Amino acid sequence: MGKEGITPEILERIKVFQRTEITEYHVYRRLSQWMKGKNREVLEKIAQDEKRHAGIWRRYTGESLAPDRLMLYWYLLLAFVFGVTFAIKIMERNEGSAMETYGAVADVLPVATEIMQEEEEHEKALIDLLDEERLKYIGSMVLGLNDALVELTGALAGFTFALTDGRVVGVAGLITGVAATLSMGASEFLSQRTDSGDLNPLKAAIYTGIAYLVTVALLVAPFFIVGNVYAALAWSLFNALVVILLFSFFVSVVKETPFRPAFLEMAAISLGVAAISFLIGLVARHFIPVDI
């Protein structure tokens, strides 16, 4: 492979390609060590592809480049927190944004087109073969989150005007949330057991309960931290929006679905219910006085 026509600018781009490929090789290799069976084989195969691509670019640069340690540990952190599939798809998204740069050097280096095609087709096909347990239970997590967001934001908004004491609202919300967590978990267990589907009823119940309980903690915490009950409610609603934002983004990445419609729909439902409950609490406070 000749180096004719490779300008200093193109050479710098090739070095970026090489560093990216060797970084992704290390990411896939590390992730493969976390997995078993078919998932490990798939990740090892992609890792070897990335290593081979880095080797191709090395023929042009003549250098052995180290991986980008910051990005390596960032992707590993994402995998640990959100799952391997999420981390890989985020990484591939970032790589996809670099495809235009591949095209920019393809006229000088036809091999760039071959690598680009492999990245787009072969590796995507391999990634689609991954079978990660937590992704099977996204429906259960959505159920827990949605119910917690809608029910608890509404309850807290209503309690805020009805009770007007932050700690009392927090305790009432906590009791409501924990009781609802147990109820939702039990309901999901019975639902999955009745359906006789592929999901393990106990695991589905646990995923639903965890999603619900984490949301409860984030929504109720402000009432134990902030003295002003209305400021606590505003903080709680902000936390609800953050949860909706993060989970909508997570689902959009792993399921490759549009992010904005899912986020707006869930946010509108949760805040709409909170507004209605807020008014109900105001009316209840007026007609049924409560002394705390």
Steps between C-alpha positions, in 0.01 A plus 500: 500500500662819381504831679482715190263795527487488880532857618591594859132584557384158381771334707365669813153373416637150457657523845157590641351197323774276636461625857122461481525143371756391758293663777191312387701179481586535869139590588358195324771274643431618855124467454538149361662400829180603681279280282448129444406268216380654174533857627868448576561351155327792329698761693829319443426488127432875487814566706713313247340698216589826673854379561536407134374843393752667732772284343402620154531864603830426672651409162449859395599677823792272583418551870353288778246727667367447851123494562320806629487403868237758589257373236583138584402543865200716408352223285574240765322719758198532270495123457518443874216743578269468197600168346733377229256554213444864595874574522571331167223683318617834641851416383376402156297823481815700562685291243218559253557875527855437382388320184495828309869538578561149365331609180722806480813284465342225289615663175861471611464175695237259359554277804306760702185407306548131581545570869200731501280232345613246757427742782151571366393150399703221657539643850138617517389147412719362777375754756142401419588146607569609858253360751514706819263402777404845622377597153238226518354672802479853360121462494502427873727797569280728290197380696669578832628840390181613333281399790732657758531824305129537433373379838759657727536839329123526521490389863782734607341796323170427670660447841694827464191717490292280731761466775743796442773346718806370318592216734140384531471503120829307479388235749161465330670474161750245628231279650295527182803425285620196694150353514457560127842342430392178670163512326651557154759226551233252605276601209782455248588161649140378466469653151811326367407174669153511342634585154744206505738698279878492466562726799575370846211629720722558804765691301229707328359588843845595629578723201160670536549547873853637469398750232205610715701524822786702346244743358328526838829585670582775248153654522461489879855602603455878442226517763750386766771738379326829418303687764260672262238248389440670165871516421517130588215428260674693222821303563305174503338582165843590360629159614202340325596674175862384540386139550275524193783655298757235595270202457358626172854543371598153623206337322557703183861380486454130572178468302606747229172691525435879487588673827292819485146353465553257788642772725226753424222245544622377839576854621159629394318215677698532824483880524135502389403260778706706747317819398158339540596351838635840607156651436330212680723561800414870494127422495540239775690749716218753460205270569664251737741699722787295641693618804856372522 
